[in-house]
Amino acid sequence: GDVVAQVKLADAYLSHNQSSDALNWYEAAAKQKSIEGEYQAGNLLLFGRFGIPKDQSVSAKPAEGLKWTYLAATNGHQGAWRNMAKALQNGTSCATNLVDAYSWLALLADAGDIVGRVEMNNLALKLSSEDILRGKSLAQEMKLGHWPQLQINKNPEAPLVLKGVLGPEGN
């Protein structure tokens, strides 16, 4: 039941590529409101991770990972801020939203994260001036604890279904 011990044990498992066992302990810590546990569980579930032996691998479950990541991010975890930006840029279990992604990176940059600043500046090249201003404004609101609502796709893993094919007439 000791959260610090659970995270340390999970870290040890992860350092030995026993990702599944690590996830179990990170989730146990996360369920007790450990920000590090939330972040690590979210990170493993967002992206998946190999394991040794193979049954120690963690398959990506992005929707579940995004929930843990959001909890860690709204509790100030900088790694979770970066992962929120990645998820929003790529549409990982959520709608692609470059303005929101920019705002998470702005938080990182304002916290002194050099890589976060570079990522924010690279993303700015894809945004209009208005979008950048909206992203900066949202980042200011986030600093005050006014977090954007998390919109998770309910079934992002659903396969695409081909309903028909149209071609040129006469073929």
VOMILO-931591 format. One record per residue: residue number from 0; z, x, y negated of N, C-alpha, C, O in turn. Coordinates in steps of 0.02 Angstrom, whole numbers, plus 32768, in hexadecimal, padded with zeros to 4 digits. Each point is the difference from the previous one (the first is absolute). Layout:
BEGIN
ATOM  vofi  n_zz  n_xx  n_yy  ca_zz  ca_xx  ca_yy  c_zz  c_xx  c_yy  o_zz  o_xx  o_yy
ATOM   NUM     Z     X     Y      Z      X      Y     Z     X     Y     Z     X     Y
...
//
This chain:
BEGIN
ATOM  vofi  n_zz  n_xx  n_yy  ca_zz  ca_xx  ca_yy  c_zz  c_xx  c_yy  o_zz  o_xx  o_yy
ATOM     0  8000  8027  803C   8000   7FD9   7FC4  8000  8029  7FC1  7FFB  7FE4  7FC9
ATOM     1  800A  805E  803B   8001   802C   7FC6  7FB8  800C  7FE8  7FD9  8020  8023
ATOM     2  8016  7FC6  7FA3   7FBB   8002   7FE6  7FE8  8048  7FF7  7FC7  8010  8012
ATOM     3  8063  801B  7FD3   7FEB   8046   7FF5  7FF1  8021  8043  7FCE  8024  8006
ATOM     4  805B  7FD0  802C   7FF5   801D   8042  7FC0  7FE3  801F  7FDB  8024  8022
ATOM     5  8018  7F9B  7FD4   7FC4   7FE2   801B  7FC1  8021  7FE3  7FD1  800E  8024
ATOM     6  802F  7FFD  7F9A   7FC6   8020   7FE0  7FF9  8048  8019  7FC8  8016  800D
ATOM     7  806F  800E  7FF9   7FFC   8046   8018  7FE6  8003  8048  7FD8  802B  8010
ATOM     8  803F  7FA7  801A   7FE8   7FFE   8044  7FB6  7FEF  8001  7FDA  8020  8026
ATOM     9  8011  7FB0  7FB2   7FB9   7FEE   7FFC  7FD7  803C  7FE8  7FCA  800D  801B
ATOM    10  804F  8017  7FB3   7FDD   803C   7FE8  7FF7  8033  8038  7FCB  801F  8007
ATOM    11  806A  7FEA  8022   7FFC   802F   8037  7FCC  7FEA  8033  7FD8  8029  8018
ATOM    12  8028  7F96  7FF9   7FCD   7FE7   802E  7FBA  800B  7FE4  7FD3  8016  8024
ATOM    13  8024  7FDB  7F9C   7FBE   8007   7FE2  7FE9  8048  7FFF  7FC5  800E  800A
ATOM    14  8069  8020  7FE9   7FEE   8047   7FFF  7FEB  801A  8045  7FE0  8034  8005
ATOM    15  8032  7FA7  802F   7FEB   8012   8044  7FC9  7FD1  801A  7FF5  7FFB  803C
ATOM    16  7FEA  7FE3  7F95   7FC7   7FD4   800F  8012  7FC6  802E  7FD5  7FE5  8023
ATOM    17  806A  8007  7FDC   8015   7FC5   8024  8003  7FC6  7FCE  8035  7FE6  7FEE
ATOM    18  7F8F  8007  7FFD   7FF8   7FD0   7FC8  801D  7FBB  800F  801E  7FE2  7FD4
ATOM    19  7FD9  8006  8069   801A   7FBE   8011  804C  7FFE  7FFD  801D  7FD0  7FE5
ATOM    20  8004  8063  8036   8049   8002   7FFC  8016  8007  7FB7  8032  7FE1  7FEC
ATOM    21  7FAA  8046  7FED   8010   8008   7FB9  7FFC  7FBD  7FDD  802C  7FEE  7FD9
ATOM    22  7F9E  7FEC  8035   7FF8   7FBF   7FE0  803A  7FD2  8010  8019  7FDC  7FD4
ATOM    23  7FFE  8024  806A   8039   7FD5   8012  803D  800F  7FD5  8022  7FD2  7FE9
ATOM    24  7FEC  806E  800C   803B   8013   7FD9  7FF5  7FF5  7FB5  802F  7FEC  7FDD
ATOM    25  7F94  801F  800A   7FF2   7FF2   7FBA  8008  7FB5  7FF2  801C  7FEC  7FCD
ATOM    26  7FCB  7FEB  8062   8007   7FB7   7FF7  8049  7FEB  8002  8015  7FD4  7FDA
ATOM    27  8012  804B  8051   8048   7FF0   8004  8021  800F  7FBC  8029  7FDA  7FE8
ATOM    28  7FC5  805F  7FFB   801C   8012   7FBF  7FE5  7FD2  7FC9  8026  7FEC  7FD4
ATOM    29  7F9A  8003  8030   7FE2   7FD4   7FCE  8020  7FBB  8000  800A  7FE2  7FCB
ATOM    30  8007  8006  806F   8020   7FBE   8005  8045  8000  7FE1  801D  7FCB  7FF3
ATOM    31  7FFF  8071  8002   8040   8007   7FDE  7FF7  8015  7FB7  802E  8019  7FE0
ATOM    32  7F95  7FDC  8006   7FF0   800C   7FB9  7FFA  8049  7FED  8009  8012  7FC6
ATOM    33  7FE7  8019  806B   7FF3   8047   7FF1  7FBB  8005  7FE1  7FCE  7FEE  801F
ATOM    34  802E  802C  7FA5   7FC0   8007   7FDE  7FD4  8032  8025  7FC4  7FF5  8007
ATOM    35  805A  8042  8011   7FD9   8031   8026  7FE8  7FE2  8042  7FC7  800C  8014
ATOM    36  8063  7FCD  800C   7FEB   7FDD   803E  7FC7  7FD0  7FF2  7FD0  7FFD  8028
ATOM    37  8033  7FDE  7FA1   7FCB   7FD2   7FED  7FBF  8026  7FF5  7FCB  7FEC  8019
ATOM    38  8039  804A  7FC1   7FC4   8027   7FF2  7FE1  801D  8040  7FC4  7FF8  800B
ATOM    39  8065  8028  801E   7FE6   8020   803C  7FE3  7FCE  8032  7FCB  800B  801D
ATOM    40  8058  7FBD  7FEC   7FE6   7FCB   802C  7FBE  7FE6  7FE5  7FD0  7FF7  8025
ATOM    41  802E  7FFD  7F99   7FC3   7FE8   7FE1  7FC7  8031  8007  7FC8  7FED  800E
ATOM    42  8046  8053  7FE8   7FCD   8034   8005  7FE4  8003  8047  7FC3  8002  8009
ATOM    43  8068  7FFD  8029   7FE8   8003   8046  7FD7  7FC2  8011  7FCC  8006  8021
ATOM    44  804A  7FC0  7FC8   7FDC   7FC2   8012  7FC1  7FF6  7FD6  7FCF  7FE3  8018
ATOM    45  8030  8035  7FAB   7FC3   7FFA   7FD7  7FC7  8028  801E  7FC8  7FE8  8004
ATOM    46  8046  8055  8011   7FCB   802E   8013  7FFF  8011  804B  7FCE  801A  8018
ATOM    47  8068  7FD6  800D   8004   8014   8045  800C  804B  8005  7FF9  8024  7FCE
ATOM    48  8018  7FF4  806D   800C   8048   8009  7FFD  8010  804A  8016  7FDA  802B
ATOM    49  7FCD  8061  7FE3   7FFC   8017   8046  8046  800F  801A  802F  8008  7FD9
ATOM    50  7FD6  7FFD  8068   803F   8012   801F  7FF4  802A  803D  7FCB  7FFE  801E
ATOM    51  8067  8029  7FF4   7FFD   8028   803D  803F  7FF0  8027  8037  800C  7FE8
ATOM    52  7FC2  7FDA  8055   7FC2   7FEC   8022  7FDF  7FC5  7FDD  801A  7FE4  7FD0
ATOM    53  7FAB  8009  804A   7FD7   7FCE   7FDE  8025  7FBE  7FF6  7FF3  7FDD  7FCF
ATOM    54  803B  8011  805F   8023   7FC0   7FF8  8032  8002  7FC5  801F  7FCD  7FF1
ATOM    55  7FE8  806D  7FF0   802A   8006   7FC4  7FD8  7FF4  7FBF  801B  8004  7FC9
ATOM    56  7FA4  7FEE  803E   7FD7   7FF1   7FC6  8014  7FBD  7FE2  8019  7FD4  8022
ATOM    57  7FDC  8026  7F9D   800C   7FC1   7FDD  7FBD  7FE6  7FE7  7FDD  8021  7FDA
ATOM    58  8011  7FA3  803D   7FC2   7FE1   7FE8  800D  7FE2  7FBB  8036  7FE5  7FF3
ATOM    59  7F99  8020  7FE2   8006   7FE5   7FBD  8008  7FB4  8003  7FDB  7FDE  8024
ATOM    60  8055  8008  7FB8   800A   7FB9   7FF5  8008  7FF8  7FB4  8037  7FF7  7FE7
ATOM    61  7F90  800C  7FF6   8002   8004   7FB7  8027  7FC9  7FDD  8022  800E  7FCE
ATOM    62  7FDA  7FB4  8049   8023   7FCA   7FDD  804C  800D  8003  8022  7FF7  7FCE
ATOM    63  7FF7  801C  806C   8047   800E   8008  8013  803F  7FD8  8035  8002  7FE0
ATOM    64  7F9F  8030  8022   800D   803D   7FDB  8001  7FF5  7FB5  8028  801F  7FDC
ATOM    65  7FAD  7FB4  800C   7FFE   7FF2   7FB9  8040  7FDE  7FE8  8017  800D  7FC9
ATOM    66  8006  7FC8  8061   803F   7FDF   7FEE  8038  8034  7FF7  8024  7FFE  7FCE
ATOM    67  7FE3  8030  8062   8034   8034   7FFA  7FF2  802D  7FC4  802E  8013  7FDB
ATOM    68  7F92  7FFE  801B   7FED   802C   7FC9  8012  7FE0  7FBD  801A  8022  7FD3
ATOM    69  7FD7  7F9E  8026   800F   7FDC   7FC2  804B  8000  7FF2  8016  800A  7FC7
ATOM    70  8012  7FEB  806D   8049   8002   7FF7  8017  8044  7FE7  8028  8004  7FD2
ATOM    71  7FBE  8031  804D   8013   8044   7FEA  7FE7  800D  7FB9  8023  801E  7FD7
ATOM    72  7FA0  7FCB  801A   7FE3   800C   7FBE  8027  7FDD  7FC9  800C  801D  7FCB
ATOM    73  8009  7FA6  8042   8025   7FDA   7FCD  8048  8018  7FFA  8025  7FE9  7FD5
ATOM    74  7FEE  8044  8057   8042   8020   7FFC  7FFA  8048  7FE8  8030  8027  8007
ATOM    75  7F96  7FEC  7FDE   7FF8   8040   7FDF  7FE9  803B  802A  8004  8038  7FE9
ATOM    76  7FE3  7FBD  8054   7FEA   8038   802A  7FBA  8015  7FEA  7FD0  7FD9  8004
ATOM    77  802A  8065  7FE5   7FC1   8018   7FE5  7FC8  8005  8035  7FC6  7FF2  7FF0
ATOM    78  804B  8020  804D   7FCE   8000   8035  7FE4  7FBB  800D  7FC5  7FF7  800E
ATOM    79  8066  7FD7  7FEC   7FEA   7FBB   8009  7FD3  7FEB  7FC6  7FD2  7FD8  800A
ATOM    80  803C  8041  7FBA   7FD3   7FF1   7FC7  7FB9  8018  8010  7FD0  7FDD  7FF4
ATOM    81  802B  8060  8027   7FBF   801C   8011  7FDF  7FD6  8037  7FC4  7FF1  7FFC
ATOM    82  8062  7FFB  8036   7FE3   7FD8   8036  7FEB  7FBB  7FE9  7FCF  7FE4  8018
ATOM    83  8056  7FFF  7FB8   7FEB   7FC0   7FE4  7FBD  8009  7FDC  7FD3  7FD6  8007
ATOM    84  8026  8060  7FD4   7FC0   800D   7FDE  7FC7  8007  8032  7FCA  7FE5  7FF6
ATOM    85  8042  8040  8040   7FCC   8009   8034  7FED  7FBD  801E  7FC5  7FF1  8008
ATOM    86  806D  7FE7  800A   7FF2   7FC0   801F  7FD8  7FD3  7FD1  7FD0  7FDF  8015
ATOM    87  8042  8020  7FAB   7FDD   7FD6   7FD0  7FB9  801B  7FF1  7FD3  7FD8  7FF2
ATOM    88  8024  8069  8011   7FBD   801B   7FF5  7FD1  7FF1  803B  7FC5  7FF5  7FF6
ATOM    89  8057  800B  8046   7FD7   7FF8   803C  8001  7FB9  801C  7FDB  7FF1  802F
ATOM    90  804E  7FE3  7FB5   8005   7FBD   801B  8021  7FFE  8045  7FED  7FD9  802B
ATOM    91  8045  8052  7FDF   8023   8004   8040  8033  7FC7  8004  8036  8004  7FE4
ATOM    92  7FB8  7FC8  8040   8029   7FC4   8009  800F  7FDB  7FBF  802F  7FD9  7FFC
ATOM    93  7FA9  8034  7FD2   8006   7FDF   7FBF  7FBC  8000  7FDF  7FD2  8024  8016
ATOM    94  8027  7FB5  7FB6   7FC2   8002   7FDA  7FFB  8042  7FDA  8033  8019  7FE7
ATOM    95  7F92  8002  8015   7FF6   803C   7FD7  8010  7FEE  7FB8  7FE6  7FCF  7FE5
ATOM    96  8044  805A  7FFA   8013   7FF3   7FBB  800B  8043  7FDE  8036  801D  8003
ATOM    97  7F95  7FFB  7FDD   8003   8043   7FE2  802F  8003  7FC4  801C  8035  7FF2
ATOM    98  7FED  7F94  7FEA   802D   8000   7FC6  8048  8008  8019  8026  8028  7FE4
ATOM    99  7FED  7FB3  8050   8043   8008   801B  800A  8045  801E  8034  801F  7FF9
ATOM   100  7F98  7FFA  8029   8004   8044   801C  800C  8033  7FC8  8029  802D  8007
ATOM   101  7FB3  7FCA  7FC2   8009   802D   7FC7  8048  7FFD  7FE6  801D  8033  7FEF
ATOM   102  8001  7F91  8010   8044   7FFA   7FE6  8032  8024  802D  802E  801F  7FE6
ATOM   103  7FC9  7FDF  805C   802D   8025   802D  7FF8  804B  7FF5  8031  8025  8000
ATOM   104  7F91  7FF2  7FF6   7FF4   8047   7FF3  801C  8014  7FBC  8017  8039  7FF8
ATOM   105  7FE7  7F9A  7FD7   801C   800E   7FBF  804C  800B  8005  801C  802C  7FDF
ATOM   106  8005  7FAC  804C   8047   800C   800C  800C  8046  801B  802D  8024  7FE9
ATOM   107  7FAA  7FF0  8047   8006   8043   801D  7FF6  8036  7FCB  8027  802F  7FF9
ATOM   108  7FA4  7FC9  7FE1   7FF0   8031   7FCC  8038  8005  7FCC  8013  8036  7FEB
ATOM   109  8007  7F91  8001   8037   7FFF   7FCF  8040  801F  801B  802A  8017  7FDA
ATOM   110  7FDC  7FEA  8068   803B   801F   8020  7FF7  804B  8009  802C  8022  8019
ATOM   111  7F9A  7FF8  7FD0   7FF4   8048   8003  7FDA  8017  803D  7FFB  803D  800B
ATOM   112  7FEA  7F96  801C   7FDA   8012   803C  7FB9  8015  7FEA  7FD9  7FD7  7FEA
ATOM   113  8019  806A  801E   7FC0   801B   7FEA  7FC6  7FE2  8028  7FCC  7FEE  7FE3
ATOM   114  803B  800E  805F   7FCC   7FE4   8029  7FF4  7FB7  7FEE  7FC8  7FE8  7FFE
ATOM   115  806E  7FF4  7FF5   7FFB   7FBB   7FEA  7FD8  7FFA  7FC0  7FD8  7FD2  7FF8
ATOM   116  8033  805D  7FD9   7FDA   7FFF   7FC1  7FB6  800C  800D  7FD5  7FDE  7FE3
ATOM   117  801B  8051  8049   7FBA   800E   8010  7FE0  7FC3  8021  7FC8  7FED  7FEE
ATOM   118  805C  7FF4  8041   7FE5   7FC4   8021  7FF6  7FC8  7FCE  7FCF  7FDB  8004
ATOM   119  8060  801D  7FCD   7FFB   7FCC   7FCD  7FC3  800D  7FD4  7FDA  7FD2  7FF0
ATOM   120  801C  806D  7FFB   7FC7   8010   7FD5  7FBE  7FF6  8025  7FCF  7FE9  7FE2
ATOM   121  802F  8028  805E   7FC3   7FF4   8027  7FF1  7FB5  8006  7FC7  7FEB  7FFB
ATOM   122  806D  7FEE  800F   7FF6   7FB7   8005  7FEA  7FE4  7FBC  7FD9  7FD1  7FFE
ATOM   123  8041  804B  7FCC   7FEE   7FE8   7FBD  7FB5  8004  7FF4  7FE4  7FD9  7FD9
ATOM   124  7FFA  8057  8047   7FB8   8007   7FF8  7FDA  7FC3  801B  7FC6  7FF6  7FEF
ATOM   125  805A  7FE3  803C   7FE0   7FC5   801D  8013  7FC0  7FDB  7FE7  7FCA  8011
ATOM   126  8043  803B  7FBC   801A   7FC5   7FDD  7FE5  7FFC  7FB9  7FEE  8033  7FE1
ATOM   127  8010  7F91  8005   7FEF   7FF6   7FBA  803D  8011  7FD5  8038  8006  801A
ATOM   128  7FBE  8002  7FA6   8038   800D   7FD2  8033  7FC7  8003  803C  800D  7FFE
ATOM   129  7FAB  7FB5  8006   802D   7FC7   8003  802A  8002  8040  803C  7FF1  7FFF
ATOM   130  7FA5  8022  8039   8025   8003   803F  8035  8037  7FFD  8038  7FF6  801A
ATOM   131  7FB9  8042  7FC7   8031   8036   7FF9  803B  7FE8  7FD7  803A  800C  8012
ATOM   132  7FB8  7FD2  7FB7   8037   7FE6   7FD7  8029  7FCD  8026  803E  7FFF  7FF9
ATOM   133  7FA2  7FD6  802F   8025   7FD0   8029  802B  8024  8034  8039  7FEC  800C
ATOM   134  7FAC  8049  8011   8026   8027   8031  803C  8022  7FE1  8036  8001  801E
ATOM   135  7FC1  801A  7FA6   8038   8020   7FDD  8036  7FCD  7FED  803B  800E  8006
ATOM   136  7FAF  7FB8  7FE4   802E   7FCB   7FEF  8028  7FE9  803D  803C  7FF5  7FFD
ATOM   137  7FA1  8003  803B   8021   7FEC   803E  8033  8036  8015  8036  7FEF  8017
ATOM   138  7FB8  8050  7FE2   802E   8036   8012  803F  7FFD  7FD5  8037  800C  8018
ATOM   139  7FC2  7FE3  7FA8   803B   7FF9   7FD5  802C  7FC6  8018  803D  8005  8000
ATOM   140  7FA4  7FC4  8014   8026   7FC7   801B  8024  8014  8041  8039  7FED  800B
ATOM   141  7FA5  803B  801E   801E   8015   803F  803D  802D  7FF3  8031  7FFC  8025
ATOM   142  7FCB  802D  7FA8   803A   802A   7FEF  803C  7FD6  7FEE  8039  8016  8008
ATOM   143  7FBC  7FAD  7FE0   8036   7FD2   7FEE  8016  7FD6  803C  802B  7FD4  7FFA
ATOM   144  7FB7  8038  8040   8012   7FDB   803B  7FD9  7FC0  800B  8012  7FD7  802A
ATOM   145  7FB9  801F  7FB0   7FD5   7FC6   8007  7FC5  8014  802C  7FCC  8015  7FE7
ATOM   146  803C  7FE3  805A   7FCF   8018   8031  7FC9  7FCC  800B  800E  7FC4  8000
ATOM   147  7FB5  8053  800A   7FCA   7FD1   8010  800E  7FE2  8045  801D  8020  802B
ATOM   148  7FCE  7FA2  7FDD   800B   7FDE   8040  7FD4  8020  8035  7FC6  800F  7FF4
ATOM   149  8056  7FFB  8047   7FDB   801C   8038  7FD7  7FC8  8021  801C  7FCD  8015
ATOM   150  7FA4  803D  7FF0   7FD3   7FD0   8020  7FE3  8021  803F  7FD2  8028  7FFC
ATOM   151  804B  7FC7  803D   7FE9   801D   803F  7FCC  7FD2  801F  800A  7FC3  8003
ATOM   152  7FBE  805A  8014   7FCF   7FDA   8025  8021  7FE9  8041  801C  8029  8024
ATOM   153  7FE0  7F97  7FEA   8021   7FE4   803B  7FE5  801B  8042  8026  800C  802E
ATOM   154  7F99  7FFE  7FD5   7FE2   8017   803F  7FCA  8033  7FF2  7FC5  7FF4  800D
ATOM   155  804D  8047  7FD8   7FCE   8031   7FED  7FDD  801F  803C  7FCA  801C  7FF8
ATOM   156  8053  7FDE  8043   7FE2   801F   803B  7FCF  7FD0  8023  7FE3  8012  8033
ATOM   157  8014  7FB2  7FB1   7FD4   7FD0   8020  7FB9  801C  8002  7FE8  801A  7FCE
ATOM   158  7FF8  7FE1  806C   7FBC   801B   8005  7FCF  7FD6  7FD7  8008  7FC4  7FF8
ATOM   159  7FC5  805D  7FF0   7FCA   7FDC   7FDE  7FD6  7FDC  8034  7FF6  8019  8037
ATOM   160  7FF4  7FAC  7FB9   7FD8   7FD8   802E  7FBC  7FF5  7FE2  7FFA  7FE7  7FC7
ATOM   161  7FD2  802B  805D   7FBC   7FF7   7FEA  7FEC  7FB8  800D  8002  7FE9  8039
ATOM   162  7FEB  7FF3  7F92   7FEF   7FB9   8006  7FB5  7FF5  8008  7FEA  7FC9  8013
ATOM   163  7FEE  8068  7FDF   7FB8   7FF9   8006  7FDD  803A  7FDE  801F  8027  7FDD
ATOM   164  7FA1  7FDD  802E   7FD8   8035   7FE2  7FC3  7FE0  7FE0  7FDD  7FD8  8020
ATOM   165  8015  803A  7FA2   7FC5   7FE8   7FDE  7FD1  803B  7FF6  8015  8037  7FED
ATOM   166  7FAD  7FBE  8020   7FCE   8034   7FF5  7FC5  7FE4  7FDB  8000  7FC6  7FEB
ATOM   167  7FCD  8062  800C   7FC5   7FE7   7FDE  7FE0  7FC7  8028  8004  7FFE  803D
ATOM   168  7FDE  7FD2  7F9F   7FE1   7FC8   8022  7FC7  8018  802C  7FDD  802F  7FF0
ATOM   169  801C  7FAF  8049   7FCA   8012   802E  8014  8032  8034  7FD7  800F  802B
ATOM   170  8064  800C  7FD3   8015   8031   8032  8032  7FE3  8030  8017  8022  802D
//
